[in-house]
Amino acid sequence: MIHYDLSWNPTRHQQREGRVNRFGQKSPTVRSLLLYGADNPVDGAVLEVILRKAEQIRKATGVPVPLPDDERAMTEALMKAVLLRRKKAENAPLLPFAELPESRKIDKAWIDASEREKLSQTIFAQRALKPEAVIPEWEKALNVLGGGSRQTHRFLDEALARFGLPLVKDKRGFRLTIPNIFEHETFKDRLFAAGVPADMPLSFEPGPEHEFVHRTHQLVATTAEMLFERALDPSANLNDPATLARCGAWQTKGVTLRTTIALLRLRHRLNPSDGKPAMLAEEASALAWTGNERMALAAEGNDALALLDSKAESDLDHGVREQRLTTALSRLDELTADINAHAANRAAQLGEDHERVRIATMRDRRTRVSRVTVEPVTPSILSVCIS
């Protein structure tokens, strides 16, 4: 990175370097060079008063502290002073730039800003926020988001296989190859529009030589959207593996009694008491019931979702499967009370989590916390499975 034009704002230099020294940079070493005129008083003032001072403050605080000169009044005054002294002195040497009154004014303002930054770091230091208060919320967030790289890999591998695009293992990761002639042209067009190339090396862990695929990557998001839309499309080919069923039934050793699982999309409205606009939160959850004549609630949340991973030991006869699904769907009204109670329970837990995190991050524990009421938005049911 070569800084040809020295900026009065050191943040500009940091931004320039950040465009080179960033994730994906293949070189292990990134060099930053400054070009300045040895006989240029403006470059000299920028270098001595601004850039070197910025580096001293960064080393002292551990983080870059922006120059507190939003209106540029101080830097403009310094530049005028430098040029005026240069004009008066002609070829005579100037005083050191740091000795100028305008430079000292910048220095004082910057020191005050760095002291405020040090205080801010002390307030928000890790010791001020107890790890035991954060870790439970972090783990809950991971569960809601669907876990890490292993779950992302599993989803994408199985989902792309339904479209006839298997992930091929190579020496350093995986490769996705989209053929020129492809049955699902709409999906192909959507991938290209999202910026997914036809032949892309993939990795589910960060690295320099492959595309890092995470749960919010365009390939994952586009694939999920396509599967979801096809599941809701009444004209989709039901015999196509890429058309997911919204209901299913199978035989498994994962349960000993007939079990009905409802996959839910829960929506919650968060209403702050201070008059701010309401917010919407959304999560996936599930409920499971056992029994034939009378279905009793057996599992909620993650426990019910885990039942969907039960391996199918054998397929049911088509007539038996259709009969059991028809019966389950006709009895959804009986399950409404359990579903609404679960949604209300999750809303209450979300409200408690929200307030607990707000209290844990408060600077002054004596400050009154604005309460947030959470209410479920129903209906919540999406699909039904029987095992």
N, C-alpha and C positions, 0 to 999 in steps of 0.2 A: 504494500500500500504506500503510494508516494503522495504526500501532501504538497502539491505544487503551489496552492494558494492558501496561506495561513489565515485562519479565521479568528476573529476576536472572541468567538464563542467556542470554548474548548469542547463543548458537547458535540459540535459539528465534527471534530476530529474523531471523537469516540464513535459517532455514527458511521463515519466513513470506514473506520477500521472494523466495525461490526459487520459490514457488508462482505468483508473478506474473511475475517476470523469468525466463522460461523459453522453451525452443524452442516456437514456435507463437504467441508473443505478437506481435500485429500492430502494436502501437504501437512506434515507434522509440525512444521515451523512456519510462522507467518511473520514477516518483517515489516516494520513501519518506518518510513523515512520522511524527514522534514527537509524541504528545500527552502532556503531563505537567503536574502541578499545581505552579504556581510556589511555593505555600506548603505543599506536601506534602513533608515531610522524607524519606520513603521514596522517592518518585519522584526527589528530588534526589540521594539517595545512589546509586540505580541509574544515573542519568544520568551523574553525575560519576565514580564509582568503577568502575562496571562497563562501561557502553556506550562512553564516551569512551576509556577505557583499552583496550578491545577494538579500537577503531578505530586507536589508536596502534600497537598490536602488529601489527595486520594490515598497516599501511603499512610497518612496519619489516621484517617477515618476508616480505611478499608473499602470505601465505596466512592465513586465520583460525586462531587458536590458541584452542581451547576453554578456558574457565575451569577450572583444576584444583581443582575442589571437588565431587567426585562425591557426597560425603555431605552437602553443603550446610552443613557445620559453620562455615566461615568466613563465608558470606553470612548465615547466621542470627545469628551473633555480631555482625556489623556492623549488622543490622537492630535487634537488641535494644539495642545501644549508641546508635543514632540515636534510637530511641523513648525510651530512658531519659534521655538528655541533653535531649530535647525536653520531657519531663515536668518535669525539674528546672529547666530554664531558663525554663519557661513562655513568655513572649513575648520573652525575650532572644534575640539572634541566636546561632546556633551557630557553633562553629569550622568552618572548611572541612572537608568530609567527608574529603578526602584526608589530613588531618592526624590523623585518628583512628587509634589503634593497630591496630584491627581492619582498617582500610583498608590500612595499611602491610603487614600480614601478607598480605592478598590480593595486594597489589602485588608483594611479593617472590616469592610462589609463582608468580605469572603470569610474571614476568621469567625465573625458572628454567625454566618450561615453554617460553617462547619461545626461550630459548637452546638447549634440547634440540631444538626444531623446526628451528632454524638448522643445528645439527649434522647432523640427519637429512637436511636438504636438501643439505648438502655431501656426505654419504655417497652419496646416491642421485642426485647431479647427473649430467647427461648425460655430462660428461667422465669419470665413473667407469665408465660403460658405453659401450664403444667402438661407434660406429655400424656399423663393418664387421662386428662380431660379431652385430648385431641384424638388419640388413637382409636377409641370406640367409634367416633364420628367418621374417621378416615376409613375404617373397616366397613362401616355401613355404606359409605359412598362407593367403595369398590364393589360391594355386593350388588348395589343398585345398577352400577354401570356394566356389570357382567364380567368382572374379573380382568385378567391381564392377557398376555400374549398367547398363552395356551388356548384360552377360550376363543380368542380371535382367530387363531389358526384353525381350530376345529370347525368353527362356523364357516369360514371362507372355503375350506377344503370340501366340506359336505355340500355347501350351497352351489359352488361352481361346478361340482360334479353333476348336479341336477341339470345344468345347462350344457353339459358335454364339454366343459372346460376344466379338466383336472389340473391341479398344481403338480408340476413335474419337479422332482428333487434334483438339484445340481450340486456341484462341489461346495458351494458356499451358501446355499439357501434354496430357494425355489424359483421357478420360472413359470409365468403365465403367457401362453401363446394363443392369440386369437386368430383363427384361420380366416382367409379372405372370403371363403364360402362358408357361411355359418347359418344354422337354422334359425337362431334367435337374432334376427337382424336388428330388432328394436333394442334389445339388450346391448348389442354391439355398438349401436349408435349412441346409446346413453353412456357407455363406458368411454368412448372417444370424446363425447361432449364434456365429460367430467375430467378429461385430461389423462386418462389411463391409456398408455401406448399399447400397440398390438403385441409387442414382445418385451416383457418387463421382468427384470430380475427382482425377486422379492425376498425380504427377510422380516421375520416377526420380532427381531431384536434390532436396536439401533446399530448402524454401521455405515462405513463410508462408501462401499461398493455396490450396495443394493438399495432398493426403495424400501424404507421402513414402513411396514403396514401395521397400523394400530386400529383400534376400534372405531375411530372417527375418520379414517382414511377414505378417500373418495371411492376406492374400489370396494371397500366394505359397505359404505353407505349406499352406493348405487346398487349393489347386489341385494342388500336387504330391502331397499325400496322396491326393486323389481319383483322380488318374491312376494312381498306384501300386496302389491297392486294386482299381481296375477291371482292371488288367493281370493281377492274381492271381485275379480272380473267374472261375471256370469258367462261370458262367451269364451273363456279360456278352455283349452283342450284338457279335459280331466285325465286323459291317459298320458299326458306329458309329465315327466318327473319334476319339471320346473313349476308345475301348478300344485301348490301346497294345499292340502285339505284343511278345512277349518275344524273338522271333527275327525276323530279316529278311534279305533278300538283294536286291541291286540291282547294276546295271551302272554303272561310273563310270570316268572318266579319271584319277581320283586315284591309282590303282594300276595297275601293268602286269601283275601276276600275281594269280591267285586268292588272296584274302586272307581269312582267318578271324579275327574279332575277338571276344574274350571280355570282356564288361564285368563287373568284379569289385567286390564290396563286401568290403573287407579289414577284419578285426577283429583288434586286438592287445590282449593283456593285459599291463599294466605292473605288475611286482611290485617294490616298494621293498624294499631289503635291511634297512631299520630296523624291519620288522615292521608298518608301516602297511598298511591295506587295499589290495588290488589295485585298479587303475583300468582302464577299458576305453576304447580309442581306436578310431575307425572312419574309414575313408576310401574314396573311390571310385578305382579304378584300372582298367587294361585291359592285355591282352596281345594281340598279333597274330602270326599264323603265315602263311606262304606255302607253296604247294605243294599237290599233289593226292595222290599216293601216300604221300609222306612229308612231313609238315608241319614246317617249320623256323621257330623263333622269329625274328621279324623286327623287332618293336618292343615296348617296354614303357612303362608309365606314361603320361605326358602325350603322348608321341609316338603311342602306340596310340590314345589318346582322340581325338587330332586327326583320325585316319582316319575317325571316325564323322561328321565334318563334310563328308566327300567328297560332292559334289553328284551326285545320281542323274541320269545322262545319258539313260537309258531304262530302262523296267521290264522285268523278265524274264517270260517266259512262265510261267503259273501252274504247269504241270507241271514245268518246269525248276527253278523256285524251290523247289517242294516237295521235289524229289529232292535238291537240294543241301543244303537244311536238314536233311533226314532223315539224309543221310550225315554231315554235320558233328556232329549231336547224337549219332549212334551212335559217334563217335570221341572223345567227350569223355574217356573213360578214358585215352586215349593222351596227353592234355594235362595230366593230373593232376600229373605230376612237374614240369613247367614252372610250373604254377600254384603249387604248394607252394614251389618254389624262389623264385619271385617274392615270395610272402608272407613267407618267411623273410628275404629280402633287405630288404624294406621294414621288417620288424620290427627288423632290425639297424640300419638307418639311423635309425629313430625313436629307438632307444635312444641312439645317438650324438648326435642332435640334442638329446634331452632332457638328457643329461649336460652337453653343451657350454653350453646356456643356463643351467643351474644353476651351472656354474663361473663363467660370465661375470657373473652377478648376485650372487656372493658378496661379502660385505663384506671378509672376511679370506681371502686366497687360500691361507693356510696351513691353513685349517680343512678337515678331512676331509669329502669329499662322499659322501653316501649313494648307493650305486650303485643303478641301476634296471635290472632285466633285463626284456626285452620278448620275448614269444613270440606267434607268430601263432595265431589261432583259425580253423581250417578246418572245413568246406569254404568256399570263397570265391566260387564262380561264380554269376552271376545270369542272364546272357543271352548269346546268340551272334548275331553278324551276319556275313554273307558278302558281300564285294564283289569 
